[in-house]
Amino acid sequence: MPQGKRADARRNEQALLDAAAAAFVTGGVHVPVRDIAAQAGVGVGTIYRHFPTRADLIVAVYRHQVESCAEAGPVLLAESNTPYAALVRWIDLFVDFLVTKHGLPEAMESLHSYFLDRLVPVCASLLDAAEAAGEVRGGVQALELMRGVGNLCIGDDGDPRYSARRVIGYLLDGIALR
């Protein structure tokens, strides 16, 4: 977020990004703008002042979530009892990001390199720390784990017979050394 904005404008933009991300998780990227505005506690005009088009909002949410996920890795590592616990918590954030990402228009796929450049190293550092602590098996590659998680998120569209988080838990249990 540009630092040249007034503090209240930065707060509004942050609230909009958080509300849009949450709305995209539950209702997809086509959720009504008025619902996002209501969740953020602002008027619809405020959304359009910050994000003139839906595509602008979607790109901003995508970038915001990539940055949030990237910044969370070191924080979780510092705050968690074990590196494996940090990895599990980070994967949970990553799942939220992936669920939000589903349904993005094809035009947004150009952000994929940005996503990989920012998040694969974070996942790798969490895996390395967990491996060094003897909590996960060696040789697990960050990109493989992230693709596995991503593939498990496909189809988590509210069908009560499938929970991506539960299946991802099985995946994480499979790499854990306990």
Protein Blocks (a to p, Z undefined) as FASTA:
>chain_A
ZZkbcfklmmmmmmmmmmmmmmmmmnojkbcfklmmmmnopafklmmmmmmbfklmmmmm
mmmmmmmmmmmmmmmmmmpmbfklmmmmmmmmmmmmmmmmgopafklmmmmmmmmmmmmm
mmmmmmmmmmmnopacehiafklmmmmmmmmmgopaopakbcfklmmmmmmmmmpcZZ
